Amino acid sequence: MNLVPKRADRHSGWPESLQGLLGTVVVAMFVVTFIVQAFQIPSESMENTLLIGDYLLVDKLRFGGNGFWSHLLPYRGVKRGDIVVFHYPVHPGEHFVKRVVAVPGDRIRLINRRVYINGARVAEPYVHFSRPNDGGVDAMFRDDFPESGFLASGVTAAWRMEMAKLVENDQLIVPEGNYFVMGDNRDDSLDSRYWGFVPEENIVGRPLVIYWSMRSPAGDEPDGDRLARFVYAISHLAEITRWDRALRLVQ
């Protein structure tokens, strides 16, 4: 015997559709919360590795602790040379991206634009200098750390006093649970030289891939609201996209 569905049953698919939509939202929230997160590069501090207008997907699984999940997921510790996204210690609501130069226990010294870790010079082929070494006060700080320097905005003088306790034989010792980070653009980077260490718990993850990159408009971008700029970007997408950087792995 063939059964004819009731009228109500013919339209009963909408709860399943709603359930599927909610499931998709939950999965998306899980991915954003625990696996990847999108960020935009707003400054030149990581040139030429990362450029203003690069849009990144950040891998939040790469760095983990020593708890239960570390046995199931591909966690590993932060190493020298890793690029990391982290909560800025001075204003934790802001996210910074820098390269790890020294890990806990390392002794770091900067001499004439060169980085020395535990007495050995570090090869840094990714480093970029945007200004000449003119020997000025700022250059002394950038190139002869930790002997001289100044504080970033919002950093108290207490940090300089605490840092001085960690200096031995003109080398700064990185304390346990902290990392010393610097931008690849050493002349234009607000980094550990100016505000101190990054606590391990501040690290969000590592940039995985540049999924899109946008060059600065040629001066004809509207000065209107965000919607007007969005419409402009969509209508000029082919012109402003850096196609050679799209889907590039970050190293």
C-alpha positions as CSV (number, residue, x, y, z in Angstrom):
1,M,0.0,0.0,0.0
2,N,1.4,3.4,-0.9
3,L,1.2,6.1,1.7
4,V,0.6,9.7,0.8
5,P,2.3,12.1,3.1
6,K,0.2,14.6,5.0
7,R,0.3,18.2,4.0
8,A,2.3,19.1,7.1
9,D,4.9,16.4,6.3
10,R,5.5,17.9,2.9
11,H,6.8,21.1,4.5
12,S,8.6,19.4,7.4
13,G,12.0,19.9,5.7
14,W,12.5,23.4,7.1
15,P,13.6,22.2,10.6
16,E,16.2,20.0,9.0
17,S,17.4,23.0,6.9
18,L,17.6,25.2,10.0
19,Q,19.4,22.4,11.9
20,G,21.9,22.2,9.0
21,L,22.4,26.0,9.0
22,L,23.0,26.0,12.8
23,G,25.4,23.1,12.4
24,T,27.4,25.1,9.8
25,V,27.5,28.1,12.1
26,V,28.7,26.0,15.0
27,V,31.4,24.4,12.9
28,A,32.5,27.8,11.6
29,M,32.7,29.3,15.1
30,F,34.7,26.2,16.3
31,V,37.1,26.7,13.4
32,V,37.5,30.4,14.1
33,T,37.9,29.9,17.8
34,F,40.2,26.9,17.9
35,I,41.8,26.3,14.4
36,V,42.3,29.4,12.2
37,Q,41.6,33.1,12.4
38,A,41.9,35.9,9.8
39,F,44.1,38.9,10.3
40,Q,45.1,41.9,8.2
41,I,48.6,43.4,8.1
42,P,48.2,47.2,9.0
43,S,51.9,48.3,9.2
44,E,55.3,47.9,7.6
45,S,57.0,46.3,10.6
46,M,57.3,42.9,8.9
47,E,58.4,44.0,5.4
48,N,59.4,42.4,3.2
49,T,58.0,39.1,4.6
50,L,54.6,40.6,5.2
51,L,53.3,43.7,3.5
52,I,50.6,46.3,4.4
53,G,47.4,44.9,2.8
54,D,48.3,41.2,3.2
55,Y,45.4,39.2,4.6
56,L,46.4,36.1,6.6
57,L,45.0,32.9,8.0
58,V,46.6,32.2,11.3
59,D,47.1,28.6,12.4
60,K,46.0,28.5,16.1
61,L,46.8,24.8,16.6
62,R,50.5,24.9,15.9
63,F,51.6,26.1,19.3
64,G,50.1,24.4,22.3
65,G,50.8,23.5,25.9
66,N,51.7,20.3,27.7
67,G,48.2,19.3,28.6
68,F,45.9,16.5,27.4
69,W,45.3,17.9,23.9
70,S,49.0,18.1,23.1
71,H,49.0,14.3,22.8
72,L,46.2,14.4,20.2
73,L,46.9,17.5,18.2
74,P,50.0,18.6,16.2
75,Y,51.3,21.0,18.9
76,R,55.0,22.0,19.2
77,G,56.8,24.6,21.1
78,V,57.7,28.1,19.8
79,K,61.1,28.2,18.2
80,R,63.6,30.9,17.1
81,G,62.7,32.2,13.7
82,D,58.9,31.5,14.1
83,I,56.5,34.2,13.0
84,V,53.8,34.6,15.7
85,V,50.6,36.5,16.2
86,F,50.1,37.6,19.8
87,H,48.2,39.9,22.1
88,Y,50.3,43.0,22.5
89,P,51.3,43.0,26.2
90,V,50.9,46.7,26.6
91,H,47.4,46.7,25.2
92,P,46.1,43.1,25.1
93,G,43.2,44.0,22.9
94,E,45.6,44.6,20.0
95,H,47.2,41.9,17.9
96,F,50.8,42.1,16.7
97,V,52.8,39.9,14.4
98,K,56.5,39.6,14.8
99,R,59.3,37.0,14.5
100,V,60.7,35.2,17.5
101,V,64.3,36.1,17.9
102,A,65.1,34.6,21.3
103,V,63.4,31.9,23.5
104,P,63.5,31.3,27.3
105,G,67.0,31.1,28.5
106,D,68.6,32.7,25.5
107,R,71.1,35.6,25.9
108,I,70.5,38.3,23.3
109,R,72.7,41.2,22.2
110,L,72.4,43.6,19.1
111,I,75.6,45.0,17.8
112,N,75.8,47.1,14.6
113,R,72.5,45.7,13.2
114,R,73.5,42.1,13.9
115,V,71.7,39.8,16.4
116,Y,73.8,37.6,18.6
117,I,72.2,34.7,20.6
118,N,74.3,33.1,23.3
119,G,77.4,34.7,21.8
120,A,76.9,33.5,18.2
121,R,75.8,35.7,15.3
122,V,72.4,34.7,13.9
123,A,71.9,34.4,10.1
124,E,68.7,36.4,9.2
125,P,68.2,36.5,5.5
126,Y,64.7,37.8,5.9
127,V,65.7,41.1,7.7
128,H,65.0,44.4,6.0
129,F,66.5,47.8,6.8
130,S,64.5,50.8,5.6
131,R,66.9,53.5,6.7
132,P,70.6,54.1,6.6
133,N,72.6,53.5,9.8
134,D,73.2,57.2,10.5
135,G,74.5,56.7,14.1
136,G,71.7,58.8,15.7
137,V,70.2,58.1,19.1
138,D,67.4,55.9,17.6
139,A,70.0,54.0,15.6
140,M,72.0,53.4,18.7
141,F,69.0,51.8,20.3
142,R,68.2,49.7,17.3
143,D,71.8,48.6,16.8
144,D,73.3,48.5,20.3
145,F,70.6,46.9,22.5
146,P,70.2,46.5,25.4
147,E,72.7,49.2,26.4
148,S,70.5,52.2,25.4
149,G,66.9,53.0,24.4
150,F,63.6,54.5,25.1
151,L,60.1,53.3,26.1
152,A,57.1,52.7,23.9
153,S,54.0,54.7,24.6
154,G,52.2,53.2,27.6
155,V,55.2,51.4,29.0
156,T,56.3,52.4,32.4
157,A,59.9,53.1,33.5
158,A,59.5,50.0,35.8
159,W,60.1,47.8,32.7
160,R,63.5,49.3,32.1
161,M,64.4,48.7,35.7
162,E,63.2,45.1,35.6
163,M,65.0,44.5,32.3
164,A,68.3,45.8,33.8
165,K,68.1,43.0,36.3
166,L,68.2,40.5,33.4
167,V,71.3,41.9,31.8
168,E,74.6,40.1,32.3
169,N,77.8,40.9,30.3
170,D,75.9,43.2,28.0
171,Q,73.4,40.4,27.2
172,L,69.7,40.3,28.0
173,I,68.6,37.0,29.4
174,V,65.1,35.9,28.3
175,P,63.1,34.7,31.3
176,E,61.2,31.5,31.5
177,G,57.8,31.6,29.8
178,N,58.6,34.6,27.7
179,Y,59.9,35.4,24.2
180,F,61.9,38.2,22.6
181,V,60.4,39.2,19.3
182,M,61.3,41.7,16.5
183,G,59.9,42.8,13.2
184,D,61.7,41.8,10.0
185,N,61.8,45.6,9.1
186,R,64.2,46.4,11.9
187,D,64.1,50.2,11.4
188,D,60.3,50.5,11.7
189,S,59.1,47.9,14.2
190,L,57.6,48.5,17.6
191,D,58.9,45.3,19.2
192,S,60.5,43.8,22.3
193,R,63.3,46.3,22.1
194,Y,60.8,49.0,23.2
195,W,58.3,47.2,25.4
196,G,59.7,43.9,26.6
197,F,58.9,40.3,26.3
198,V,55.9,38.4,25.0
199,P,54.4,36.0,27.6
200,E,53.7,32.5,26.3
201,E,50.0,32.8,27.1
202,N,49.8,35.9,24.8
203,I,50.6,33.9,21.7
204,V,47.6,33.3,19.4
205,G,49.3,31.3,16.7
206,R,51.4,31.5,13.5
207,P,50.5,33.0,10.1
208,L,49.9,30.1,7.8
209,V,49.0,31.6,4.4
210,I,48.4,34.9,2.7
211,Y,44.9,34.3,1.3
212,W,44.7,37.7,-0.4
213,S,46.8,40.8,-0.7
214,M,45.8,44.3,-1.6
215,R,48.0,47.1,-2.7
216,S,47.3,50.7,-1.8
217,P,45.0,52.5,-4.2
218,A,46.5,55.0,-6.6
219,G,45.0,57.9,-4.8
220,D,41.5,57.7,-6.2
221,E,39.9,55.8,-3.3
222,P,36.9,57.6,-1.9
223,D,37.2,59.3,1.4
224,G,33.7,58.3,2.4
225,D,32.5,55.7,4.9
226,R,33.5,52.0,5.1
227,L,30.7,51.0,2.7
228,A,32.0,53.3,0.1
229,R,35.5,52.0,0.4
230,F,34.2,48.4,0.3
231,V,32.3,49.1,-2.9
232,Y,35.4,50.7,-4.4
233,A,37.5,47.7,-3.5
234,I,35.0,45.3,-5.1
235,S,34.8,47.3,-8.3
236,H,38.6,47.6,-8.6
237,L,39.4,44.1,-7.3
238,A,41.5,43.1,-10.3
239,E,43.5,46.3,-10.1
240,I,44.4,46.4,-6.4
241,T,45.0,42.7,-5.9
242,R,48.6,41.5,-5.6
243,W,48.1,38.3,-7.5
244,D,51.7,37.1,-7.0
245,R,51.1,37.1,-3.2
246,A,47.7,35.3,-3.1
247,L,47.7,31.9,-1.5
248,R,51.4,32.3,-0.5
249,L,52.7,30.3,2.5
250,V,54.2,32.5,5.2
251,Q,57.8,31.6,6.1
